[in-house]
């Protein structure tokens, strides 16, 4: 059965991806791998077991398209005690990356709050960008955006294999948007939402 138990603290591991739809790099995605604190260790272990020896982390973009590892990673996630949410934003012309991220994050926290998530661990993009996330959460709280009370922290991708789960999911959905290949259909506990119709 997918999904964390309601009696446990629920955490979301979050990572981003981009996609070129119609040959234009106009799509931004935020993916969350959601599980209980107790299940996070198993999620990390399953991702770590798949990491190529020479790699710093398991990263969708670094896995060759024809490699079985992509399918194996998705199948591993499908059996994990976790759920997955991906927010997709098709950007307007000239829209800056940070605005794309903010729009996705505002939609994501609403999805996470109805799934009882109390904490987000996002992959660090560097001190300045991480602070922008924190400032954005403070701004959302002042506007009383639903879900903005969720706590957010950042960790370096190579240090937390649970973040790799979010990367794999984000990468699979991004790949399907670019060139339909039904990667993400391997995940039965996946919800995809969009920031606009």
Secondary structure, DSSP 8 states (H G I E B T S, - for coil): --S--TTS-EEEEEEEEEEEETTEEEEEEEEEEEEEHHHHHHHHHHHHHHS-TT-SS--GGGS-TT-HHHHHHHHHHHTSS-EEEEEEEE--TT--HHHHHHHHHHHHHHHHHTTTEEEEEEE---HHHHHHHHHHHHHHHHTT-TTTTSEEEEE-GGG-THHHHHHHHHHHHHHHHHS---SGGG-TTEEEEES--
